[in-house]
């Protein structure tokens, strides 16, 4: 069982992570109004979004508390899924113009 002290420390940790993600959202908002060039803006926003996603997965989905072996098997599986999705995208562009 968790004690009241452990419960409060976990809540404090989750609130800190939540406010950090909220602050990163504000940073993205500021980047959007900074009037940067397209590629530079995209790179900045994607970098911040990756940090936000990593924090969300690690803490709110409790991946940080799992064993290291599970974490190391999820990374190659995710890369494999993304590569397989890349194979499908060319078909979607082909179907957009209704060409074989």
Secondary structure as UniProt FT lines:
FT   HELIX           4..32
FT   HELIX           38..55
FT   HELIX           56..60
FT   HELIX           63..65
FT   HELIX           68..96
FT   TURN            97..98
//
